[in-house]
Amino acid sequence: MPNYCDICCLAFEENRCPVCGRKSARSVQPDDMCFLTEQEALWSGMLADVLAQNDIPFVQKNVLGAGVSLTIGSMLERVRFYVFYKHLPKAEEIVEELFSPSDEEDDDENQEEQC
């Protein structure tokens, strides 16, 4: 069973947290909130909609916060998503499907390189 870091909200297989290096991790529980992804504010709404459509409860946290976003502009804001561990595999599939380059795009790039 994976380990869980209470500080980073991360489930992982190693002996120490890959983010903070903490060794005192515990076994992950089904209701632990786990970090899923960080996305630009522009894409966060789309991800939130798709997670909701798939009945995956989630929490969003803005990285910069409202005050900084108002000062520098909302386009630079990033949003972190957290889901319960029991929903993490399905949520990771959704993120992969939405944000990984498609095979069609890869094929187009390869064809352009060959020309």
Buried (B, 14 or more C-beta within 10 A) or exposed (E): EBBBBEEBBBBBEEEBBEEEEBEEBEEBEEEBBBBBBEBEBEBBEEBBEBBEEEEBEBEBEBEBEEEBBEEEEEEEBBBBBBBBBBBBEEBBEBBEEBEEEEEEEEEEEEEEEEE
